């Protein structure tokens, strides 16, 4: 395993982050593993040197945090792991049980820590931008969470670059805790982040933690009707991928993988790890083989010619992965990961 600094901070993280959305309650989504199925994967990740784990309060309605917290208490020393969680999406029917208000964030961090069974998280992230709350209110609340020792660092997730720059500027002006990471939507099928967000993060020394690095499994199989349990039951992915031009990218991944004698997942992850500024893609694993292939991708060094082949079929997309301003008021059945 390789370890790098999280942006300009002194925090050291593995080049891969295990996302815990896949562990929690199968009642939330058909492809999610229950606790007994998920624990061996978390344990194996630790054995392979993964020290960075990401979850969110809304994953399985909080059950993901409980599963991850219990597993890490049983299999690791707290100081040896980097634990990240997120807040923004609805956690109940009330109008103050969502968004990035001071009221909700202060309640959300306490609830997350209780579920995790920890006295602090290493990285506390806003899960999206909240149009209904002044960003100054959000930033001051996050600063207070850090000063209270409940989070060591703060991070952000998918938003427009101008929004992120505004937040960075205000935090610097006020002397508040600064975002050290951006968890954004980035993979071979969706590269719009290369236009503004990635250059901004490189300039500001912000760690980039791509979510959906394998396009929710879309990049892991050749073009064709074969589907995994997740892809067959993942309506959100259908809104992000599966256009004809996306399949052209899959064809290129298949070609490089066959030429290399490695899996498509390894090729897609290796490409992402080659991109300037990318710190640690957040990948999900529902089988031990998925986890081990992801770690093996660290040793797949793509050539410039292979990277060009993978990138050539890409066509511009509309913005995908950002919520509408009203998403914070969505019902539980409409929540997005």
C-alpha positions as CSV (number, residue, x, y, z in Angstrom):
1,X,0.0,0.0,0.0
2,X,1.1,3.6,-0.7
3,X,0.4,6.5,1.6
4,X,0.1,10.2,0.7
5,X,-0.7,13.5,2.4
6,X,-4.3,14.6,2.4
7,X,-3.8,17.8,0.3
8,X,-1.5,20.2,2.1
9,X,-2.4,18.8,5.5
10,X,-0.1,16.5,7.5
11,X,-2.7,13.7,7.5
12,X,-1.5,10.5,5.8
13,X,-4.0,8.3,4.0
14,X,-3.8,5.2,1.8
15,X,-4.0,5.8,-1.9
16,X,-7.3,4.0,-1.8
17,X,-10.3,4.7,0.5
18,X,-12.8,2.0,1.2
19,X,-16.3,3.4,1.0
20,X,-18.8,1.9,3.5
21,X,-22.0,2.7,1.6
22,X,-22.0,-1.0,0.6
23,X,-22.3,-2.1,4.3
24,X,-25.4,-1.6,6.4
25,X,-28.9,-2.8,5.7
26,X,-30.0,-4.7,2.6
27,X,-33.5,-3.2,3.3
28,X,-32.1,0.2,2.2
29,X,-30.8,-1.2,-1.2
30,X,-30.8,-4.7,-2.5
31,X,-27.0,-4.8,-3.1
32,X,-26.0,-3.6,0.3
33,X,-24.3,-6.2,2.5
34,X,-25.5,-6.9,6.0
35,X,-23.0,-6.6,8.9
36,X,-21.8,-10.2,8.9
37,X,-21.1,-10.1,5.2
38,X,-19.4,-6.7,5.3
39,X,-17.1,-7.2,8.3
40,X,-14.7,-9.6,6.5
41,X,-14.2,-7.1,3.7
42,X,-13.4,-4.3,6.2
43,X,-11.0,-6.6,8.0
44,X,-9.2,-7.6,4.8
45,X,-8.9,-4.0,3.8
46,X,-7.0,-3.3,7.0
47,X,-4.8,-6.3,6.4
48,X,-3.9,-5.0,2.9
49,X,-2.9,-1.6,4.4
50,X,-6.0,0.5,3.7
51,X,-6.2,3.0,6.5
52,X,-8.9,5.3,5.1
53,X,-12.6,4.6,5.4
54,X,-15.5,6.8,4.3
55,X,-19.2,6.7,5.2
56,X,-22.1,9.1,5.7
57,X,-25.0,9.5,8.1
58,X,-27.6,8.8,5.5
59,X,-26.1,5.5,4.2
60,X,-28.6,2.8,5.3
61,X,-30.2,5.4,7.6
62,X,-27.1,5.4,9.8
63,X,-26.5,1.7,9.9
64,X,-23.4,2.0,7.7
65,X,-21.8,4.1,10.4
66,X,-22.7,1.5,13.1
67,X,-21.3,-1.4,11.0
68,X,-18.1,0.5,10.2
69,X,-17.5,1.7,13.7
70,X,-18.0,-1.8,15.3
71,X,-15.7,-3.4,12.7
72,X,-12.9,-0.8,13.2
73,X,-13.2,-1.1,17.0
74,X,-12.7,-4.9,16.7
75,X,-10.0,-5.0,14.0
76,X,-7.9,-1.9,14.4
77,X,-6.5,0.7,16.8
78,X,-8.4,4.0,16.5
79,X,-5.2,6.0,16.0
80,X,-4.2,3.7,13.0
81,X,-7.2,4.5,10.9
82,X,-8.6,7.6,9.2
83,X,-12.4,7.8,9.5
84,X,-14.5,10.1,7.4
85,X,-18.3,10.7,7.5
86,X,-20.7,13.2,5.9
87,X,-23.8,15.2,6.6
88,X,-26.5,17.1,4.6
89,X,-29.1,14.6,3.4
90,X,-32.4,14.1,5.3
91,X,-32.1,12.0,8.5
92,X,-35.7,12.3,9.4
93,X,-39.0,14.0,8.4
94,X,-38.4,17.3,10.3
95,X,-37.3,20.5,8.5
96,X,-34.2,20.8,10.6
97,X,-33.1,17.2,10.2
98,X,-31.3,18.0,6.9
99,X,-29.1,20.5,5.2
100,X,-26.1,22.4,6.5
101,X,-27.6,24.7,9.1
102,X,-25.8,25.1,12.4
103,X,-28.6,23.4,14.2
104,X,-28.5,20.3,12.0
105,X,-24.7,20.0,11.7
106,X,-24.2,20.2,15.5
107,X,-26.8,17.5,16.0
108,X,-25.6,15.5,13.1
109,X,-21.9,15.2,14.2
110,X,-23.1,14.0,17.7
111,X,-25.4,11.4,16.2
112,X,-22.7,10.2,13.8
113,X,-20.1,9.9,16.6
114,X,-22.7,7.9,18.7
115,X,-23.3,5.5,15.8
116,X,-19.6,5.1,15.1
117,X,-18.8,4.7,18.8
118,X,-16.0,7.2,18.5
119,X,-15.2,10.5,20.2
120,X,-14.1,12.1,16.9
121,X,-13.9,11.6,13.2
122,X,-10.8,12.5,11.2
123,X,-12.6,14.1,8.3
124,X,-16.1,15.6,8.6
125,X,-17.6,16.4,5.1
126,X,-20.5,18.4,3.9
127,X,-22.3,15.9,1.6
128,X,-23.4,18.6,-0.9
129,X,-23.9,22.4,-1.1
130,X,-26.9,23.8,0.7
131,X,-28.6,26.7,-1.1
132,X,-31.0,27.3,1.8
133,X,-28.3,28.0,4.4
134,X,-25.8,30.9,4.3
135,X,-22.3,29.4,3.7
136,X,-21.0,31.6,6.6
137,X,-23.3,29.8,9.0
138,X,-22.2,26.4,7.7
139,X,-18.5,27.3,7.9
140,X,-18.7,28.7,11.4
141,X,-20.5,25.6,12.6
142,X,-17.8,23.3,11.0
143,X,-15.1,25.5,12.6
144,X,-16.8,25.0,16.0
145,X,-17.0,21.2,15.5
146,X,-13.2,21.2,14.8
147,X,-12.4,23.4,17.8
148,X,-14.6,21.1,20.0
149,X,-12.4,18.2,19.0
150,X,-15.2,16.3,17.3
151,X,-13.5,16.4,13.9
152,X,-9.8,16.8,13.1
153,X,-10.4,18.1,9.6
154,X,-13.2,19.1,7.3
155,X,-14.0,18.3,3.7
156,X,-16.6,19.0,1.0
157,X,-18.4,17.0,-1.7
158,X,-19.8,17.7,-5.2
159,X,-20.6,21.3,-5.9
160,X,-19.6,23.9,-8.5
161,X,-16.1,25.3,-8.4
162,X,-17.2,28.8,-7.8
163,X,-19.1,27.6,-4.7
164,X,-16.1,25.8,-3.3
165,X,-13.8,28.8,-4.0
166,X,-16.3,31.1,-2.2
167,X,-16.2,28.8,0.9
168,X,-12.4,28.6,0.9
169,X,-12.2,32.4,0.6
170,X,-14.6,33.0,3.5
171,X,-12.9,30.5,5.8
172,X,-9.5,32.1,5.1
173,X,-10.9,35.6,5.7
174,X,-12.5,34.6,9.0
175,X,-9.6,32.4,10.3
176,X,-11.9,29.3,10.4
177,X,-11.0,25.7,9.7
178,X,-10.3,25.2,6.0
179,X,-11.5,22.4,3.8
180,X,-8.7,20.0,3.0
181,X,-10.5,17.7,0.6
182,X,-13.1,17.6,-2.2
183,X,-15.1,14.4,-2.7
184,X,-16.3,14.7,-6.2
185,X,-17.8,12.8,-9.1
186,X,-14.9,11.7,-11.4
187,X,-14.1,8.7,-13.5
188,X,-13.3,7.7,-17.1
189,X,-17.0,8.1,-18.1
190,X,-17.5,11.5,-16.3
191,X,-14.6,13.9,-16.6
192,X,-16.3,17.3,-16.4
193,X,-14.5,18.0,-13.1
194,X,-11.3,18.5,-15.2
195,X,-12.6,21.8,-16.4
196,X,-12.6,23.8,-13.2
197,X,-12.8,21.8,-10.0
198,X,-9.6,19.8,-10.4
199,X,-7.5,22.8,-11.4
200,X,-8.9,24.7,-8.4
201,X,-8.0,21.8,-6.0
202,X,-4.5,21.6,-7.4
203,X,-4.0,25.3,-7.0
204,X,-5.4,25.4,-3.5
205,X,-3.7,22.2,-2.3
206,X,-7.0,20.4,-1.8
207,X,-7.1,16.6,-1.8
208,X,-9.3,15.0,-4.4
209,X,-11.3,11.9,-3.3
210,X,-13.3,10.8,-6.3
211,X,-16.6,9.0,-5.7
212,X,-17.8,6.4,-8.1
213,X,-14.3,5.8,-9.5
214,X,-15.7,2.7,-11.4
215,X,-18.9,4.5,-12.5
216,X,-20.9,2.3,-10.0
217,X,-19.6,-0.8,-11.8
218,X,-20.3,0.4,-15.3
219,X,-16.6,0.4,-16.2
220,X,-15.9,-3.1,-14.8
221,X,-17.7,-5.2,-17.5
222,X,-17.6,-5.4,-21.3
223,X,-20.4,-3.9,-23.3
224,X,-23.3,-6.2,-23.1
225,X,-26.5,-7.2,-21.2
226,X,-24.7,-8.9,-18.2
227,X,-25.5,-7.0,-15.0
228,X,-24.6,-7.3,-11.4
229,X,-27.1,-7.1,-8.6
230,X,-26.1,-3.5,-8.0
231,X,-26.4,-2.4,-11.6
232,X,-29.8,-4.1,-12.0
233,X,-31.1,-2.2,-8.9
234,X,-29.3,1.1,-9.2
235,X,-31.6,3.7,-10.7
236,X,-29.3,6.5,-9.7
237,X,-26.5,5.0,-12.0
238,X,-28.9,4.9,-14.9
239,X,-29.2,8.6,-14.6
240,X,-25.5,9.1,-14.7
241,X,-24.2,6.5,-17.2
242,X,-25.3,4.1,-20.0
243,X,-25.4,6.6,-22.9
244,X,-24.0,5.2,-26.2
245,X,-20.8,7.3,-25.9
246,X,-20.3,5.9,-22.4
247,X,-20.1,2.4,-23.9
248,X,-17.4,3.6,-26.2
249,X,-15.3,4.4,-23.2
250,X,-16.1,0.9,-21.8
251,X,-14.9,-0.6,-25.1
252,X,-11.5,1.2,-24.6
253,X,-11.2,0.0,-21.0
254,X,-12.0,-3.6,-22.2
255,X,-9.3,-3.3,-24.9
256,X,-6.6,-2.1,-22.5
257,X,-7.6,-4.7,-19.8
258,X,-7.4,-7.6,-22.3
259,X,-4.1,-6.4,-23.6
260,X,-2.7,-6.1,-20.1
261,X,-4.2,-9.3,-18.8
262,X,-5.8,-7.4,-15.9
263,X,-9.4,-6.6,-14.9
264,X,-11.3,-3.6,-16.2
265,X,-11.7,-2.3,-12.7
266,X,-7.9,-2.3,-12.3
267,X,-7.5,-0.3,-15.6
268,X,-10.1,2.3,-14.6
269,X,-8.7,2.7,-11.1
270,X,-5.1,2.9,-12.4
271,X,-6.1,5.7,-14.9
272,X,-7.7,7.7,-12.1
273,X,-4.6,7.2,-9.8
274,X,-2.5,8.6,-12.7
275,X,-4.5,11.9,-12.8
276,X,-2.7,15.0,-11.2
277,X,-4.1,15.9,-7.8
278,X,-6.1,12.7,-7.2
279,X,-5.3,11.6,-3.6
280,X,-7.5,8.5,-2.9
281,X,-10.4,7.3,-5.0
282,X,-13.3,6.0,-2.8
283,X,-14.2,2.6,-4.0
284,X,-16.8,0.1,-2.8
285,X,-16.4,-3.6,-2.5
286,X,-19.0,-6.3,-2.0
287,X,-16.6,-9.2,-2.5
288,X,-13.1,-9.8,-1.3
289,X,-12.0,-10.2,-4.9
290,X,-13.2,-6.7,-5.7
291,X,-11.1,-5.4,-2.8
292,X,-8.0,-7.3,-3.7
293,X,-8.2,-6.2,-7.4
294,X,-8.5,-2.6,-6.3
295,X,-5.4,-2.8,-4.2
296,X,-3.6,-4.6,-7.1
297,X,-4.4,-1.6,-9.3
298,X,-1.8,0.4,-7.5
299,X,0.8,-1.7,-9.3
300,X,-0.7,-1.2,-12.8
301,X,1.4,1.5,-14.4
302,X,-0.4,2.6,-17.6
303,X,1.6,3.9,-20.5
304,X,0.9,7.3,-22.1
305,X,-0.4,5.5,-25.2
306,X,-2.8,3.4,-23.1
307,X,-4.1,6.6,-21.3
308,X,-4.6,8.2,-24.6
309,X,-6.6,5.2,-25.8
310,X,-8.8,5.3,-22.7
311,X,-9.4,9.1,-23.0
312,X,-10.1,9.4,-26.7
313,X,-13.7,8.2,-26.7
314,X,-14.9,10.7,-24.1
315,X,-17.6,13.1,-25.0
316,X,-18.7,16.1,-22.8
317,X,-21.6,15.6,-20.4
318,X,-24.0,17.8,-18.6
319,X,-23.3,18.3,-14.9
320,X,-24.1,15.0,-13.2
321,X,-23.9,14.2,-9.5
322,X,-24.9,17.6,-8.1
323,X,-28.4,17.8,-6.5
324,X,-31.0,20.4,-7.4
325,X,-31.5,23.1,-4.8
326,X,-34.5,21.2,-3.5
327,X,-32.8,17.9,-2.9
328,X,-32.3,18.5,0.8
329,X,-36.1,18.3,1.1
330,X,-36.3,15.0,-0.7
331,X,-38.0,12.0,0.8
332,X,-36.0,9.1,2.0
333,X,-36.8,7.1,-1.2
334,X,-35.3,9.9,-3.3
335,X,-32.0,10.2,-1.5
336,X,-28.8,10.0,-3.5
337,X,-25.4,8.6,-2.5
